[in-house]
Amino acid sequence: MEYNTQREPLLLSEYGRSVQKMIDFIKTFPDKTSRTKAANAIVQAMMTVQSGPRDMIDYKRKLWDHLHVISNFSLDVESPYPMPKPDEKITPEWLSYSIPHEVRFRFYGRYTEKMVKKAVEMEDGPKKTELVGLIANTMKKLYLTWNKDSVKDELIVEQLSVLSDGKLTLEPDFVFQDTTEIIRSNKVVTKTWSQNNKKNRKNNKYRKKN
């Protein structure tokens, strides 16, 4: 059995080991024409691995730059772009984000915490009662988006209490939205999003052809 620790380190891990092996393999081709033809095929394969807007400026140039990086700048091919220098910075710097505090329940998100905080600050009355009910049902919907099967209403009540430090409670006669109805609604939303996304991809492909 071969372990990753025994293998050559990946120069750009986002493309995986298969792409690196293909690039190493075409280095052994005896003539430049065959290497160039194979390199173009590898760039096409890299497009399927690398996510991102393909119509952005210099997208293909970035892929060719990465091809040279993975080859350790030793692949002799006819590239449509100049080969980058080994000391040239190709990948962007990581952006640092300031996070004011840790989200207690990631599947609810920061905006749910903000709504809970707003409800805590409100004076008691019908508006606050209505908002707390909306928050509880929103929490249930978000929970079922991440955990597809089911959720007990008691768990939502408990986590609402945690988020509000025990300051928010539901009315005794409050009724949660039905779990089956929420799951069905989530499936409809997901299906609609998928269909629209597929339609947009087809429209973009048609525009490029014309």
ABEGO torsion letter per residue (X at the ends): XBBAAABBBBABAAAEAAAAAAAAAAAABABAAAAAAAAAAAAAAAAAABBEBAABBGAAAAAAAAAAAAAGGABBBBBABBBBBAABBABBBBBBBBBABBBABAAAEAAAAAAAAAAAABBBEAAAAAAAAAAAAAAAAAAAAABAABBBAAAAAAAAAAAAGGABBBBAABBBBBAAAAAAAAAAAAAAAAAAAAAAAAAAAAAAAX
